[in-house]
Amino acid sequence: MEFYSIKSNEDIQFFLEKTNSLHDGYIVGVQYTNDVRTNVDENGDFINPEATKLMIRILVTSIWDTVVEIEFENLWEWQLLNDTYFSVILDTSVSFNDKGYIIWADDLWEKRDDLEGCSYAIAKSMKWRIVE
């Protein structure tokens, strides 16, 4: 299956429609990578934020147990909560901030502080696909 990139508000609406806003979704897989360079100079290591990638797999039971993969690159910040009570995704939100980063959250939010209570990713790019 091909990936769909999120580059506009229309892309966000298409994602939300096709994935049913991830309603009744469960995170079933996570993979994070960072291309860390070691011993680059006398100061030690170099972490390249442009070489970060986060892949999240979400089982969406509201659309016939479909698995949606979301891939973020060039991460600014991210957090995944692992709490049994809050593990089900009831809604999701995707938007752009004033610096052009994409913000994905597994809940609706209005203020930046609202993100602390949910899983989220802030990245330069987001793409997604339905894999099962």
C-alpha distance (Angstrom), angle and dihedral (degrees) to the residues before:
residue distance angle dihedral
M1 . . .
E2 3.76 . .
F3 3.79 125.1 .
Y4 3.80 121.2 -116.8
S5 3.80 115.5 -145.1
I6 3.79 123.7 -140.1
K7 3.80 106.8 -134.5
S8 3.80 103.5 136.1
N9 3.79 143.4 26.2
E10 3.81 88.0 -100.3
D11 3.82 89.2 56.9
I12 3.81 88.7 51.8
Q13 3.81 91.8 52.2
F14 3.82 91.0 48.3
F15 3.83 90.1 51.1
L16 3.81 92.9 49.1
E17 3.81 92.4 47.4
K18 3.81 96.7 46.7
T19 3.83 94.3 44.6
N20 3.83 95.8 39.9
S21 3.83 86.7 -121.7
L22 3.82 85.7 -66.4
H23 3.83 87.4 -77.5
D24 3.80 112.0 179.9
G25 3.79 88.6 11.5
Y26 3.79 127.8 156.0
I27 3.79 126.0 -162.4
V28 3.80 104.1 -122.0
G29 3.79 101.0 167.1
V30 3.79 140.7 23.5
Q31 3.80 131.6 -178.1
Y32 3.80 123.8 178.8
T33 3.80 124.4 -175.2
N34 3.80 132.5 179.8
D35 3.79 124.0 -177.2
V36 3.80 97.6 -134.3
R37 3.79 115.8 -175.7
T38 3.78 114.9 -151.8
N39 3.78 128.9 -156.4
V40 3.79 94.6 13.0
D41 3.79 93.8 149.0
E42 3.77 140.0 -20.4
N43 3.81 90.0 -68.8
G44 3.80 93.9 67.1
D45 3.78 128.0 -127.1
F46 3.78 132.4 20.2
I47 3.79 120.1 -149.7
N48 3.78 112.6 -158.5
P49 3.82 108.9 -152.4
E50 3.79 89.9 -169.5
A51 3.81 88.9 63.8
T52 3.79 96.6 57.5
K53 3.77 122.4 114.7
L54 3.80 133.0 -179.1
M55 3.80 122.0 -169.0
I56 3.80 118.3 -169.2
R57 3.82 123.6 -173.4
I58 3.79 115.3 -158.4
L59 3.80 125.8 -170.3
V60 3.81 106.2 -144.6
T61 3.79 107.9 -161.1
S62 3.82 93.6 -178.3
I63 3.82 89.8 69.9
W64 3.80 100.2 48.4
D65 3.81 98.7 -74.3
T66 3.77 93.5 -57.2
V67 3.81 119.7 173.3
V68 3.80 116.0 -137.3
E69 3.80 120.5 -165.6
I70 3.78 118.3 -154.3
E71 3.79 119.5 -169.7
F72 3.80 123.5 -165.6
E73 3.80 123.8 -170.5
N74 3.79 131.9 -168.4
L75 3.79 93.7 22.5
W76 3.77 121.0 -153.5
E77 3.79 95.4 -177.5
W78 3.80 139.3 -19.4
Q79 3.78 142.1 177.2
L80 3.79 132.0 -175.3
L81 3.78 118.1 -166.3
N82 3.76 120.6 -147.4
D83 3.77 105.0 -162.6
T84 3.79 121.1 138.2
Y85 3.81 93.2 -144.8
F86 3.80 94.4 50.2
S87 3.80 98.1 33.9
V88 3.81 95.8 105.7
I89 3.80 115.9 84.8
L90 3.79 109.9 -137.5
D91 3.80 96.9 174.0
T92 3.78 138.6 -4.3
S93 3.77 135.7 -151.3
V94 3.77 133.0 -155.7
S95 3.79 125.9 -174.7
F96 3.78 143.8 146.5
N97 3.79 123.2 -110.2
D98 3.80 125.4 -143.8
K99 3.83 91.2 -92.0
G100 3.80 93.0 56.6
Y101 3.80 96.0 -104.7
I102 3.79 120.3 139.3
I103 3.79 116.5 -123.6
W104 3.81 118.0 -157.5
A105 3.79 120.8 -178.0
D106 3.78 132.4 175.2
D107 3.82 89.9 -131.7
L108 3.78 139.1 35.3
W109 3.81 115.3 -86.0
E110 3.78 139.4 176.3
K111 3.82 107.1 -178.1
R112 3.80 128.6 41.6
D113 3.82 89.9 -114.2
D114 3.82 89.4 61.5
L115 3.82 89.5 69.8
E116 3.81 92.0 67.9
G117 3.82 90.0 74.6
C118 3.79 97.0 53.5
S119 3.77 143.6 43.7
Y120 3.80 111.9 -89.3
A121 3.79 146.2 158.7
I122 3.79 130.2 -153.5
A123 3.79 111.7 -163.9
K124 3.80 144.6 148.4
S125 3.79 91.9 -115.2
M126 3.79 139.7 23.5
K127 3.75 129.4 -174.9
W128 3.78 132.1 170.3
R129 3.77 144.7 -172.7
I130 3.78 141.0 -179.7
V131 3.80 108.4 -115.5
E132 3.82 104.2 174.7
